[in-house]
């Protein structure tokens, strides 16, 4: 697939192409699909290019209309956008668009390059045998690698069927290969709208969005003060669904 090809469903539309064996996507369409837009006074929807470039790595050139970005950076933007539509777009790419591109003509895989380089004079049956074997080994390695974080996280979930504190969630995330401490995780949860940032009684409690998604629950505890009064404390705890959600968030960001 050397020429530009457009993929779309009832919600999304994005153009993609392959250059130097790398899948590239139209940056403007990616940003629009991820909701990185704003509505001008004229009523037109425009791309928030400053936000897009803030989310991209510092060493990556600034992008604008007409530019294309590689697949890993699309996932990076989806992670930073952190909204429901971004998750749907990311799933659509991963499970429909990318596999389709892999199957289309023009995409040269590493095993084909190997065969053409080292077995150019071999007969077609030999080439087919090596191609099939190399492909099987590559798929097997992919499955093994993809199972590593899932296996670790499965063990973590089995070890704790109930909700966990944010500090414990940080440990689970670290078990899956992403270095992050409790304080940094709290900060990330506040910055990304999962915990309340405003100082006061509700500081560090789940936002309404988090509660609606079922990612957190609030544990209330009543305590008796020395003067006889009663004090109620509220502690955010991450549900099982939330643990899976956040671990997948950080793993996908780390590999993007």
C-alpha positions in Angstrom: 0.0 0.0 0.0 2.3 2.7 -1.3 -0.4 5.1 -2.3 -2.7 7.1 0.1 -5.6 5.0 1.3 -8.6 6.2 3.3 -10.3 4.1 6.0 -13.6 5.0 7.5 -16.6 3.7 9.4 -19.7 5.3 10.7 -17.7 7.4 13.2 -14.1 7.9 12.0 -12.2 8.6 8.8 -8.5 8.6 8.4 -6.0 8.5 5.5 -2.9 6.3 5.8 0.1 5.5 3.7 3.4 3.5 4.0 6.8 5.1 3.5 10.1 3.2 4.2 8.1 0.3 5.7 6.4 2.6 8.2 2.7 3.2 8.5 1.9 6.9 8.5 -1.5 8.6 9.3 -2.9 12.1 8.4 -2.2 14.2 11.4 -5.2 16.5 10.9 -7.6 13.6 10.6 -6.1 11.9 13.7 -6.4 15.0 15.8 -10.0 15.5 14.6 -10.9 11.9 15.4 -9.4 12.3 18.9 -11.4 15.4 19.7 -8.3 17.7 19.8 -10.4 20.5 18.2 -12.1 23.7 19.1 -15.0 25.6 17.6 -14.2 29.0 16.2 -16.5 32.1 16.4 -17.5 31.3 12.8 -18.7 27.9 13.9 -16.0 26.0 12.1 -14.2 23.2 13.9 -10.5 23.8 13.9 -7.6 21.6 15.0 -5.8 22.6 18.3 -2.3 22.3 16.8 -0.6 23.7 19.8 -2.2 21.0 22.0 -1.3 18.3 19.5 2.4 19.4 19.4 2.5 19.6 23.2 1.4 16.0 23.4 4.1 14.8 20.9 7.7 14.1 22.0 10.0 17.1 22.3 12.4 15.7 19.7 9.6 15.3 17.1 9.2 18.1 14.6 6.0 20.3 14.9 3.2 19.0 12.8 0.5 20.9 11.0 -2.1 20.5 8.3 -0.8 18.2 5.5 1.7 16.3 7.8 1.6 12.6 8.5 2.7 10.9 11.8 3.8 7.3 12.5 1.5 4.7 14.2 3.2 4.9 17.6 2.6 8.6 17.9 -1.1 8.2 17.0 -1.4 5.9 20.1 0.6 8.5 22.1 -1.9 11.2 21.1 -4.9 9.0 21.9 -3.5 8.3 25.4 -2.9 12.0 26.1 -6.3 12.9 24.7 -7.7 10.7 27.4 -11.4 10.6 26.4 -13.9 8.0 25.4 -13.9 8.9 21.7 -10.1 8.6 21.7 -10.3 5.1 23.1 -12.8 4.1 20.4 -10.6 5.5 17.7 -7.5 3.7 19.1 -9.4 0.4 19.2 -10.6 0.9 15.6 -7.1 1.5 14.4 -5.6 -1.5 16.4 -8.3 -4.1 15.5 -9.5 -3.0 12.0 -7.3 -0.5 10.2 -3.8 -1.8 11.0 -4.6 -5.4 10.3 -6.1 -4.3 7.0 -3.0 -2.4 6.1 -0.9 -5.4 6.9 -2.8 -7.5 4.5 -2.8 -5.1 1.6 -0.3 -5.3 -1.2 2.8 -3.1 -1.2 3.7 -3.7 2.5 7.1 -5.3 2.7 7.6 -7.3 5.8 11.0 -8.1 7.3 10.8 -11.8 6.4 10.2 -10.9 2.7 13.3 -8.7 2.8 15.3 -11.5 4.3 14.1 -14.0 1.6 14.9 -11.6 -1.3 18.3 -10.8 0.2 19.5 -14.2 1.1 17.4 -16.6 -0.9 17.0 -14.7 -4.2 18.1 -17.7 -6.2 16.1 -20.3 -4.4 13.0 -21.9 -6.1 9.5 -20.8 -5.2 8.8 -23.8 -2.9 11.9 -23.0 -0.8 11.0 -19.4 -0.6 7.4 -20.2 0.4 8.7 -22.6 3.1 11.0 -20.0 4.6 8.4 -17.3 4.4 5.8 -19.4 6.2 8.3 -20.5 8.9 9.5 -16.9 9.5 6.0 -15.6 9.7 5.0 -18.3 12.2 8.0 -17.5 14.4 7.2 -13.8 14.3 3.6 -14.3 15.3 4.6 -16.6 18.1 7.1 -14.0 19.5 4.4 -11.4 19.3 2.0 -13.5 21.3 4.7 -14.3 23.9 5.6 -10.6 24.3 1.9 -9.5 24.5 1.2 -12.1 27.2 3.9 -10.8 29.5 2.1 -7.8 30.9 -1.2 -9.5 30.7 0.1 -12.4 32.8 1.6 -10.1 35.4 -1.5 -8.1 35.7 -3.7 -11.2 35.8 -1.7 -12.3 38.8 -2.1 -8.9 40.4 -5.9 -8.9 39.9 -6.2 -12.5 41.3 -4.2 -11.5 44.3 -6.6 -8.6 45.0 -10.2 -9.1 44.0 -11.4 -6.0 45.9 -10.7 -2.3 45.3 -7.2 -1.0 46.1 -5.7 2.3 47.2 -4.0 4.5 44.7 -0.6 3.6 46.2 -1.3 -0.1 45.6 -2.3 0.7 42.0 1.1 2.3 41.5 2.7 -0.9 42.6 0.6 -2.9 40.1 1.5 -0.6 37.3 5.2 -1.0 38.2 4.8 -4.8 38.1 3.8 -4.3 34.5 7.0 -2.5 33.6 6.1 1.2 34.0 8.0 3.1 36.7 5.7 5.4 38.7 5.4 6.1 42.4 2.2 6.9 44.4 2.8 10.7 44.4 3.4 10.9 40.7 0.4 8.7 40.1 -1.8 11.0 42.2 -0.5 13.9 40.2 -1.3 12.2 36.9 -4.8 11.3 38.0 -5.5 14.9 39.0 -3.9 16.3 35.8 -6.0 14.0 33.6 -9.3 14.6 35.3 -9.7 11.4 37.3 -9.3 13.0 40.7 -10.4 16.4 41.9 -7.6 19.0 41.8 -9.3 21.8 43.7 -8.0 22.0 47.3 -10.5 21.5 50.0 -12.6 18.7 51.4 -12.9 17.0 48.0 -9.2 17.2 47.1 -8.0 13.9 45.6 -11.5 12.4 45.6 -12.8 10.9 42.3 -14.4 13.2 39.8 -17.9 12.5 38.6 -16.5 11.2 35.3 -14.4 8.6 37.2 -17.4 7.5 39.2 -19.6 7.3 36.1 -17.0 5.1 34.4 -16.8 2.8 37.5 -13.1 3.4 38.0 -13.2 4.4 41.6 -15.3 4.0 44.7 -15.3 6.1 47.9 -14.8 4.3 51.2 -16.3 6.2 54.1 -15.1 5.7 57.7 -16.5 7.2 60.8 -14.2 8.1 63.7 -14.8 9.4 67.2 -12.8 12.5 68.2 -11.5 13.0 71.7 -14.0 15.7 72.3 -16.9 13.3 71.5 -17.6 14.6 68.1 -17.8 12.4 65.1 -15.5 12.7 62.1 -16.1 11.1 58.7 -13.2 10.4 56.3 -13.5 9.6 52.6 -10.8 7.6 50.8 -10.7 6.9 47.0 -10.1 3.3 46.1 -9.6 1.9 42.6 -12.1 -0.7 41.5 -11.1 -3.9 39.6 -12.4 -2.3 36.4 -10.3 0.8 37.2 -7.2 -1.3 37.8 -7.5 -2.9 34.4 -8.3 0.5 32.8 -5.3 2.3 34.2 -2.8 -0.5 33.7 -3.8 -0.7 30.1 -3.5 3.1 29.8 0.1 3.1 31.1 1.2 0.1 29.2 -0.1 1.5 25.9 1.6 4.8 26.6 4.9 3.1 27.4 4.9 1.1 24.2 3.7 4.0 22.0 
